[in-house]
Amino acid sequence: MMKTIFYSKALLGAAALTFSMASCSDQFLQDMKNYDNTSSEIYDYYSGADGRINDLYYWCQPNIQGASGARLWQFPSMGLQDDHSQSTEEYSGFGCFVDPQKDLNTVSGTDQAPEYFQGTSPYGLNANAWGRIRNINDAINGIENGALSQDEKDELLGQAYFLRAWCYYYLVRYYGGVPIVTTVLDASSSSAMPRSTTKACIDFICEDLDKAATMLRKRTLENRWSGSDYGRVTTGTALALKGRVLLLWASPLFNRDNDPQRWQNAYDFMTKAKPDIDACGYGLANEDAPGVNGSGWANMFLGLSGNPEGVWVSLYNRNVPDLAPDYQRNNTWEQQIRPANTLGNTGKTPSAMIVDLFPMKDGKRPSSYNSYTKLDASSIQYDPEHPYLDRDPRFYRTFAFPGEYWRFQGDPNTTTGTTSNPYKGEEYILWNYVWYNDPAKYNDPASGDAYGADNLLGSVHGMYIRKFSDDLDVNSTPNYDFHTEGKSVGFRCCQTSTMEIRYAEVLLNLAEAACMTGNMPEAVTYLQRIRKRAGYPSDNNYGLPANISGDQAACMSAILYERQIEFAYEGKRFEDMRRWLLFDGGANFESIGARKLTGWGGNTCTWLGVTPMNGQRRDNMEFRLQDEYNYTDGTSGRTWAPTSTDPAERDASNPDPIIKRMTRAERDAYAVDLSETLVTSPLDDQLEKLTEFYDQYLVRKTVKGDGYDSNNTQLVIDFKPRYYILGLTQSAQANNPTMEQTVGWEDYSRGGAPGTFDPLAE
């Protein structure tokens, strides 16, 4: 083990007492104590040992508030605009892995590769990857040797073994083999340990998950967690994670020769495990009640206690920020995605690429999308000027575009200085079109000098991410408290749970294993269930291509496409792209001295019919007013006042009869309403009416997304072969010089010589 890992234990603050629960379990949070510094006696009574486990949850469980930027070493990506998601189709703007102007390395301070092996943080021992493992080992040892009953030990140890497996899975998926540590080591050079093989680590993770599943069986199959215990891991959680681990080991990233036995092992295990996962109460939420306009699919993200979709969930509460009690833990997503004129945090922008690649309403890919070419293209013509027409039901719950209701509970004009926002929450319509004051900027992708409608001004996005939003479609009581007295924190106090593993993934993981073992018809049945819940009718095979039951490559392509849509902005796409080598097809491993890809014809992208991500770029889109509505009075700079008139709005200050302007009421009559309870006409009819508005007033504009170089030349994505499996950074190597560096990376301990550790060796 790294010799500097255990130099001290930082006392945890009261805010770091335990993993958070929904509001019904706030008392559980309040009762937790700090168990980081403990004596062995704590494990002799249940409340003490349980408190230790709760503390481990706090530090190990995925947390949307920490899953971005520098915290990716501790928490998985959860769809925020981080280095992982910015390496996919979901966002533009180069993440570090795809930036063509960076060459990540492990020996210098410039463009150094991300540090996921140890992690750096001011929060002390628990915030270090190996510190968390050390504390888990301490808990396992203490509970095993403590005075609790066997049932109590099993209940607690099952959770500890799961959390240790999770910590190791998080390391292994990035680095391959790492040291396997099962005891509490001292901070000494004699504690340094070499890297184990990736196969040994996979086996170790699976063994821990088997122990967890067995130990938790009585507690979670016969007497399920409930009340304040909801959110703890179960037998089903352990089995689902093991399925994901076996799928990783079988995927092209680690299975370059396409060894069929790995796929068979994954398939056999998942098939056997699925009944137990189901018996724990997990299932496809709203499978038989898809609702109107994708509402059943959208509403399952809002579930708290008892949501069958959540196989492993992180729970949050609605406690007021910066006030007592200090165990406040809010989900910040709702606040981040909401527009500025709702007191949101200005919103998040999807790339035009992902908007344009979503399926059409017949379930097929748009014919203009030059990827997944082994799947049928839609016979419905995609119109990029009206990207909302004829799309997959999930499109309308993933994105927000000009002219649709996006309700909330609250009034954004109740705070001093915010009196110009146009709607109260229950009436809110997103009108995020823009205009320019200079004709030279109308079609300039790099110009940001746009003025957004409805007081959005400079804080406007051409499209917004809407996924996971509680938009009052069904719920009369939202998951958030909109406004705290004296604070402009709309939506911040939100308790919507997040799901690191949900049941749809269980089905799609099994579909992948079934496909790759030649059981394509079975894989199709799982895809059909996913499509049914999304709102596709049973006729025409739920929109799935007819050839995927007999063509393995087409079937696997359909599964990856379905994952891309179903899990958009859930932090899954980057890992799928790594597993299946979708940046370059895996054709360039020999250039870094790594093992060659021989399976899948030597190129997974070619085999799948997928266009490699390398060489592409992602821009954004917006909808601007047509030329005749844009002001051209020669003013420059962002000087538009909040009370200035929308160029397309007709009122006393802007009555120009020459061009067709409208009143706000006339404009609002075009808006689309997705609400399951308030909608009065079919969505297609509403969208056709909205199209009349677009045709009269708006035009789509390309907006700069990915960067340009110093010569103003557009740059394209460049994910290098060695990024698929990371190397150890200089600090990690310095802490433990006995560890070999990964093939393809510089070995700091050996003067920058090429790494010698083969992460594929068994």
N, C-alpha and C positions, 0 to 999 in steps of 0.2 A: 504494500500500500504506500501511497505517497507520504513521505516522512513529515510533511508539514501540515497534514490534514487536521490533526487532533491537538493543535497547540493550545486552544482554549475553548470554553463554552460560553457563548454570549447569553446573558439572561434574556428571556423573551419578554416583550411587553405584554400588557394585558390584552391588547388587540390580537395577539398571536396565541390564543389559548387553545383553539380547536378548529375543526372544520365546521363550516357554517351550515345551518339548517334553514328551512322555510320558517315563516313567522310563527307557525304553530309550535316550533321547537326552540324559540328564543331562550326559554328558561334553561334548556340544556346547555346552550352556549354560555349563559351567565354563570352556571354552576362550575364550569371547568376551571382547573387550576394549572399552574405552570409545572410541568413534570419533566422539564429538560434536565435539571440537576436532581438526581434521585439517589436513594440508597436501595439496596436489595429488598428491604422490608416492604417497600411499596407494592411489591408483587405478591404479597401474602394476603392482601385483601382486595376484593373485586373493584371497589370504587377507585382505588389507587392505580391498579393495573389498567382499568378501563380509561382513566384519565391519560395515562401514558399513550395508549392506542389513539385516543382522540387527538393528542398533540401530533402524532405521526401523520394522521389524516391531514391536519392543517398544513403541514409542510410538504406533503407528497401529492395531495389531491389536485387535479387540474383546477386552475383559477383564471377566469377570463380577465381579471384585473391585472394579472401578472404575465399573461401569455402574449407578450409582444416585446420587441426590441431586445434589450439586454437580458430580459427575464426568460428568453426562450431556452436557456440552459436548464431552467427549473421546471417550466410548465410547457405543455405542448401548444402549438398554434391552435387557436380557436376561431380563426376567420378574421382576425384583425389585420390591419395593413402592415404586416411584419415581413421580415426577410423571406419567410417561407411562402406566404400568400402572394408576395410580390415577385415570386419566381414562377407563378402560374398564370393562367388566363384571367384570374379573378380581379387583379388590380394591375394598373400600369405603374411605371416608376420602378427602376431596376432594384430588386433586392440584391444583396451582396453576392449571391450565388450566380446571378445571370448578367451582371454588369460587365459589358465588354471592355470597360476601361479599368477594370481591376483584375489582378491575378493573385488570388488568395494564397497565402503561404503560412508556414508555421515557425519561421525563425526570425522574423523581423517585426518591428512595431507598425509597419505600414501594410495596410490591407491584410491583416492577420486573419486567419480562418476563425469562425465562431468557436467559442470555448463552451462546449457542452459537457466535456469530460469531468471537469471539476465544478466549474461555475464560480463566479466572483460576486460577492455581495457584502453589504455592511451588516447583514443580519446574523453573522456568526456561523457556528457549526452546522446548524440545521439547514442553512441555505446552501451548503456545499453538497454536491451529489454524494460524495463518500461519507460526509457527516450524517446525512439522512440514513444511509445504509448502516452506518455504525450504530445509530440509535435504534434502528429496527432490530439489529442483531442483539443489542443490549436488552430490548424488550422480549425478544424470543427466548434468550437465555434466562432472563429473570422469571418469566411466566412459567417456562418449563420446569424450573427448579423451585418455584414458589409453592405456597400451601393451599392454592385454590382447588376446588373440585375439578374432576376431569372435564365435565361439561363446560364449566366456566373457562378452563384452559383452552379447550377446543374453540370455543366461541371467539376468544381473544387472539389466539395464535393463528386461526384461520385468516383473520384480518391482517395480522402482521406479515404472514407469508405472502399474501396477495400484494401488499404494499412493497415488499422487497422485490417481488417479481416485477412489479410495475417499474420500480427504479432501475432495475437491470434491463428491462425491455427498452426503456428510454435511452439508455447508453448504447446498447447493442445495435439498435436500428441505425445509429449514426456511425459507430466505430467498428462494428463487428466484435471480435473478441476483446474482453477487458478482464482485469483481475477478478477472480471470484473470492469474496471474503465472507465468511460465515461466523466469524468470532469478533470480539471487541478488541481491536489492536491498539497498542500503545503508539505514541508519537515518537517513533525511533526509526533509524535507518534500517534496523533489522526487520521492521514491519513491511518494507518494500516488497511488492509481489509482482511477478511477471504477468503478462497478458495470457489468459487462457484462449483456446481456440474458440471461434464463433460457435462451432457445433457444441462444445462443452458448455458454453453460456446458454445456448438455446435449450439444451437438455436441463440445465440448472433452473432456468426460468420455468420450464414446464413442470419440473418436479415440485417447485414451490407452489405452482398453481394447482397441481394435483392435491397437495397437502391442504391448501386452502379450501378447495372444493369439498374434500372429504370432511374436514373439521367443521365446516359451516353447514354441512348437509342437514343435521338435525335442527339447527337454529333457523335455517332459511327455507327449508322445504316443509318442515312440520309446524313451525311456529314463526312465520315470517316477521321480519323487522316491520315495525309500525310506529306511529306517533313520532316521538322525538328521535327514534332510532332510524327513521326512514332516511335513506341515502347511504347507509353502510353497505359494504360489498357483500355479496351473497355467493352461494355455490354457482349460480348462473353467471355472475360477473366473472368469476375465476375461469369458468369454462369458456366464456366468450373471449376473454383476453388470450387464453391459450390457443383458441382457433386463429386469432389474429397473428400470434407469434409463429405458429406453424405455417401460415400463409406467407408471412415474410420470408421464412426459411426456404419455402418452395419457389418464391418469385425469382425472376431473372436476376435481380440485384445480387443474390447469394447463390443462385442455382444456374450458373452460366451454361452448364451442359444440358439443362432441362431434364434432370434426373426424375423419371416418372414416379419413383417410390416416394419422394417427398410430397408430391401432389396427392398420392394415394394415402399417405399417412394423415395429411391434413383433412382429406375428404372422410376417411374412416372415423377420425376423431370427431369432427363436427357433426357427422350424421348420428353418432352415438350420443353426443352431448346435447343435441337440440331438445330432446324430450325433457331433460333435466332443466335446461334453460327455460323452457315453456312452463315447467312445473313450479318455477320460482315466481310465476306471475307475469313474466315478460311476454310481450306480443306486439304486433303491429297496431299501434293506436289508430282508432277510427277506420280500420280496414274495411268494415262494412258500412261506414257512414262517411263517404268522401265529401259530402256536403256540396254547396254551391261554389263554383269558381275557386276550387282548391282549398276551401275553408277547413275541411277536415284535416288535411295535411298541415295547414298553417297552425291550426289550434293545438295540435299535439305538442308543439314547441312550448306552449304556455303551461303545460301540466306541471303541477307541483307534486305533492304527496299522492302516490298511487298511480302515477302515469306509467302505463305498461311499456311504453317505448324506451324509457330510460333504464338501460342495463347497468350503466355506471354514471351517476349524476353528481354534479356539484351544486349545492344549494346555497341560496343567498337570502338576505332578509331586507326589510324596508326601514331599518333603523336610520335615524337622521344623521347625516354626516357631521362630523366634528362636535357632536354632542354625546352625552352619556345616554345609554350604556356604551362602553367602549368596545363591544364585540360587534360593532357595525361591519357588515360585509355586503355591499350592494353589487348587483350586476350592472355594469356601466354601459352595456351594449345599446339599450334603448335610447339613452341620452346621446350616445355617439352618432347614431344613424339619423336622428331627427333633424330637420332643417332649422336654420337659425331663427326663422320667424315663428317657431314654436317653443323657443327657449331650449332647443336642442343644441348639441355641440357641433353644429353646421352640417353634419351628415357625412356619408362615405360614398365615394364614387366608384361604381363598377367600370371595368374597362369596356370599350366598345366590342372587343373580341368576345367576351363571354356573353354579352347581350345578343350578339349576332349568331352565336353557335347554339343557343337553346333550341330544343326541338320545336317543330310546328305542332299544331293541335292534332294532327294525325299520328303523332309520335315519331315521325321520321326527322332526320337531320335536314336543315335547310339546304337546298341544292347549291346555294352560293358558298356553303361552308366546305372548304376543300380539305377535309379530314374525316376520319372514320369512313373512308371510301368503300369499305367492304359492306357497309350498311346502306340500305335503300335510301335514296334522296326523296324528299317529300315532293308530291305532285302539286302541292300548294306553293305558289310563288312567294318567296320572301321579299318583302318590301322594306328596305332599310330606312326609307323616309317615314315609315309608320311601323316601327319594330314591334309594337304591341299587338299587331293584328295576327290572329290565327296561331297563337303560341300554346305550348304545353301549359296546363293549368298552374304548375309551379312557378312559371315565369311571373305571373301577376302577384305572387306572394314573395318573390325574391327581389324584385325590382320595383321602383316607383318612378313614374314618368309624368311629364306635364299633363295635367287634366284628370287626375284621379283623386278620389276621397282617400284621406289617410287620417282618420279620426283619432282623437285622444281625449282624455279627460283633464280639463284645466283651461285656464285663460292666460295666454301669454302676454297680456297687457296689464297685469296686476302689479308689476314692479316699476319703480321709478325709471324713466328713460325708455320704457318699452310700451309706447302707446300707439304705434303705427302698424302693428301686426294685424292682418286683415280679418282673421277668423278666430272665434272661440273654438276649443278643441272639437266639440261634437259636430261642428260645421266645416272642419278644415278640409280644404282642397289644395293639393299641391299644384301650383302654377309656377313652374321653375324655368320658363322660357326667358331669354335674355335679349338685349339689344345693345348696339354700339353707337358711339357718337362720331365715328370716323369711318368712312367707306373703305379705307385701306385695310381696316381690321375685320371687315365683315367675314372674310374667308381665310384669314390668317390663322393657322392652327396654333401658333405660338402666342397670340395676343390674349392676354388675360383681362383686358379692360372692358369687361362686359358688365352690364347692369341687370340684375335679376329682378323679376316681377315680384309684386306683393311684399316689398320691403326686404327682399333677400339681398338686393344690391350686390356687393362684391362677394358675399358668402353664399354662393349658389353653385350647384352641381347640375350638369346636364341630365344625368340620371342619378337616382339614389338607390342604395341598397336598402331593402325593406325587410329582409328575412328576419325571423324571430320577433317581429314587432307585435306588440299587443295593441291592435288598432281598433278595439271596441267592436269588432265584428260580431262577437257573440257575448263576451263578458261584459256585464254591467259594472263590475268592479275590476279595474285593471290591476296588473301586478306591480304597479309603481304608484308612489305618491308624487304627484306632478310638481308641486311647489312647496317649499319650506319657507315659512315666514322670514322675510328679510334676506332671502338668498335666491338668486336666479339660477336654480339648479333643476330645471324641468327634467323629469324622468329619472333623475339620478338615484333616488331611493327605490330601487327596483329589485324584486325577488325572483324574477324568472330564472328557473334552473337551467343549467347547461348540461349537455350529454356528451361525454367523451366516447362512450359506447352506447349506441342505441340499437334497437332490435332490427331496424332496416339493415344495419351493417352485418348483423349475425346472418341474415338471409343472403346478402350479397357476397359475404365471405364464403358461405356454403355454395352459392352459385358459381363462384370462381373456381373452387376446388372441384365441383362437379363437372364444370366445363373442361378443365384441364385433365380430368381422368376419363374423358370421352363420354360423360353422361350429360350431353347437351340438352336433351329434352327435360331432364330434371332441373337444370339450371334455368331453363325458360320458365318453369313454374314459379320460381322465386321472383324472377323479373316481372311476371304477370301480377303477383301479389303487390309488389312495389307500385306498379303502374295503376292497379285498381285503386289503391289508397290515394294516389295522386289525383284520381278523378277520371281516368280513361275508361270508356265502356268496354264490355267484354267482346263486342264484335270486332272483327279485324285484328284478333290476337292482341288486344290492348295497345295497338299501335306498334307492336314489335315486328321487325322484319321476319318474313317467312323462312329465310334461309338459315337462321341461327340455330335451328334444331339439328342441322346436319353438317354445319361448317364450323369447326372449332375456332378458327381465327375470327370469323364473323361473330360467333357467340361471345368470345372473350372481348372483342371490340365493343359489342353491345353492353356488356357488363361494365366496362370502364366508362363508357358514355353515360350509362345510368348513374354510376357513382358520381360522376362529375356534376350531374344535374341535382341529384338527390342530396348530396353532401356539400353543395356550393356554400362557401363561407363558413364551413365547419372545421377547417384546418386539415382536411383529409387529402386534398388534391396534390399537394407537394409530395406527400408520402407515396401516393399512387404513382406519380410521375417518376419518383426515384425507384420504386419497386420494379416498375416496368420499363425503366431506362428510356423514358419518352422524350428526353432532351435531344438525344442523338441516336437512339436505337441501340446504344451499347456497342457501336461499331468501332470505337476508338480506344478501347482499353489497352491494346498492345502498345500504344504510343507512350504510355506511362509505366510500362513494365508490368502491368496487371494481367490477370488471367483473361484470356480471350473468351468472348461470347461465341459458343458453338451451337447452342440451341436456337430455335426459332429462325433458322436460316442465317444466323449471324447478325440479325438486325430486327429487333422487336417492332420498330415502327413500320418497317416494310411488311412484316408478317401480319400486323394488325390493320394495316391500311391507314395508319395515323401519320399526319404530317409532323416531323420533328419540331420541337419548340425552338431549337437553335435556328437562328437566321430570321426569326420573325420579330415583330415589334407590336406593342399594344398601345394604341391611342385611345382617347376618350371621345365622347360625343356630347353635343348639346343641341338644343333647338332654339334657334334665334328667330326673331321676327324677320319676315321678308323685307327686302330692301326698301320698299316704299314706306314701311313703318319705322325705320330707323332714323333717328335724328342725325342730321348732317350740318349742324350749325357751326362746326369748326371748333367747339370747345374741346379742350384736351384734359387728360388726367381724370381720375375717379372723383368727380365733383358733384355727382348726382345726389341731391338731398333726399332724405327719407320721404318727404312730402311731394316729390316730383311726380308728374303724371306719367303713367304707362303710355308709351306712344300709340298703343293699340286701343286705349281706353277712351271712351267718349264721355266727357262731362263738361261742366261749365267752362273749365279752363282749357279744354282741348276739343272744341266742337267741330273741327275740320270736316266738312261734308264731302270733300273731294274723294277721300279714300274711306273704305268701310271700317269705321271704328265701332266699338261695342261698349255697352255698359257692363259693369261687373256682373250684374244679374244675368245679362244675356250670355256672357262668357261662362258663368257657372252652370248654365243649362246644358252645356256640352259635356260636363264632367262625368266620369265613369265611376260607378258605385259597385264595389265588390262585395258589399255586406250581404251576409247570408240572410239576415232578417229584414233589411231595408230595401233590398234590390227590387225594382218593379218591372224590369224588362231584361231579356236575355243579354248576356255579356256581348255576344256578337253584334247585337243591334246597338248597344251603347257604344261599342268601339267604332262602328261605322259612322255614328253621329260625331264622335270625337274626331274622326278623320276629316270630316267637313271643316272643322275648326283648323286642323293642321294645314289642310290644303289652302285655306283662305289666308292664314296668318304666319305659318312657321315653315322653316326649312332646316334640315339637319346639317350640322357643321361638325367637321372633324377637329378635335382639340388635342393639342400635344399631350401625350402621355409619357412614353419612354423618352429618354434624353437625346440630345443632339451633341455632337462634338464641337470643338472650338471653331470649326469651319462651317458650323450650322448644318452639318450632314446628319441625317437621321441614323441613329445607332440601332443595332439589333441584338437580340438575346444571344449570349455566349456562355453556356454552362459547360465547364470543362470536365473531362472524364474523371479526374481524381476527386471531384466534388461529390460523386455518388457515395463514397465512403470516406469519411473525414479522417484527417491526420490529427495527432496530438499536438496541441500548441506548445510553444516554448516553455511556458510556465509549468505545464503538466510534465513535460520531459525533465525539466530541471528538478522537480520535486521527486521524481522517481527515475533516475537514469537507467535502471535495469530494464525498463520497458522498451520494446522495439517500436519503431515508428511504422506506420502503415505504408504499404507499397504505394509509390507515386507521390509521397510527401517527403520533405526535408527532415532529416534526423538531427535535431539540435545537439543531442548528447554525443553525436559522432561527427561533429564539424560540418553539418549540413549534407552529409552523404545521403544517398537515396534510402528510403525506408525499406525494411526487410520483412515486416510482418504481413503475411498473406491472410486477409480476413476470410478467404474462402477455404482455407485449409481445414481439414477435419482431424 
